[in-house]
């Protein structure tokens, strides 16, 4: 499931992912992505919940397509905060952070408020 986070600073978009993501989750989230991409400065908080299980096959393809739609907006990405306690996600971010546009920071689940403030900064 992809849930839009509420109570974020102005100009920050955030989501929480949990369970096993499906293509339908991405289709429901697309309007939020489209709205975010209308901005000249994208500041994003992604919370990977403790119960996150990954993608099913359809979600993997939907995520790839959504990623392609953001390519022409890469310069707009200013700050991305990843909030998780999942070790494999932490290691993956350390290995692939160079591929993510803008500044990237990692926060634990109990640092969500700090992540929101950092993304807005």
C-alpha positions in Angstrom: 0.0 0.0 0.0 1.1 3.6 -0.7 -0.3 6.2 1.6 0.2 9.9 1.2 1.7 11.4 4.3 -0.2 14.3 6.0 1.2 17.0 8.2 4.2 17.9 6.1 5.9 21.2 5.7 4.9 23.3 2.7 6.5 22.1 -0.5 7.2 18.6 0.8 5.5 15.5 -0.6 5.6 12.3 1.4 4.5 8.7 1.3 4.5 5.6 3.5 4.8 2.2 1.8 3.7 -1.0 3.5 2.9 -4.6 2.7 3.4 -5.9 -0.8 3.0 -3.2 -3.4 0.8 -3.9 -6.5 0.4 -2.2 -9.8 -2.9 -0.8 -8.5 -1.1 1.0 -5.7 1.1 2.8 -8.3 -1.9 3.7 -10.4 -3.7 5.2 -7.4 -0.6 7.1 -6.5 0.0 8.6 -10.0 -2.0 11.8 -9.5 0.2 12.6 -6.5 3.3 12.1 -8.6 1.9 14.2 -11.4 1.2 17.0 -8.9 4.6 16.7 -7.4 6.2 16.9 -10.9 4.5 20.2 -11.6 6.8 21.8 -9.0 10.2 23.4 -9.8 11.5 22.0 -6.6 10.7 18.5 -5.5 11.2 17.7 -1.8 10.2 14.2 -0.9 9.9 12.0 2.2 9.5 8.2 1.7 8.8 6.1 4.7 9.4 2.3 4.3 7.2 0.8 7.0 8.4 -2.1 9.1 5.8 -4.4 7.4 7.0 -3.5 3.8 7.4 -6.7 1.8 8.4 -5.4 -1.6 6.8 -5.4 -5.1 4.7 -8.0 -6.9 5.5 -8.4 -10.6 2.9 -5.8 -11.8 4.2 -3.2 -9.3 7.7 -3.6 -10.5 6.6 -2.7 -14.1 4.4 0.1 -12.8 7.3 1.5 -10.8 9.6 1.4 -13.8 7.1 3.2 -15.9 6.6 5.9 -13.3 10.3 6.3 -12.9 10.6 6.9 -16.7 8.0 9.6 -16.4 10.2 11.5 -13.9 13.4 11.6 -16.1 12.7 15.0 -17.6 12.2 16.4 -14.1 15.4 15.2 -12.5 16.8 18.7 -12.0 13.7 19.5 -9.9 14.6 17.0 -7.3 16.2 18.9 -4.4 16.0 16.7 -1.4 14.8 13.1 -0.8 14.6 11.7 2.7 14.3 7.9 3.1 12.9 6.8 6.4 13.4 3.2 7.3 14.8 0.7 9.8 15.1 -2.1 7.1 18.8 -3.0 6.9 18.6 -4.1 3.3 17.1 -0.7 2.3 19.8 1.1 4.2 22.5 -0.9 2.4 20.8 -0.4 -1.0 20.6 3.4 -0.5 24.3 3.6 0.4 25.2 1.7 -2.7 22.9 3.5 -5.1 22.5 7.0 -3.6 24.7 8.4 -6.4 21.9 7.6 -8.9 19.3 9.6 -7.0 19.1 13.3 -8.1 19.5 16.0 -5.6 20.5 15.5 -1.9 19.6 12.3 -0.2 19.5 11.5 3.5 18.7 8.4 5.5 16.6 8.5 8.7 15.3 5.8 11.1 11.6 5.4 11.6 11.8 7.2 15.0 13.4 10.2 13.2 10.4 10.9 10.9 9.9 14.5 12.2 13.6 15.2 11.5 13.3 13.8 8.0 10.3 16.2 7.3 12.3 19.2 8.5 15.4 18.2 6.6 13.4 17.7 3.3 11.9 21.2 3.7 15.2 22.8 4.5 
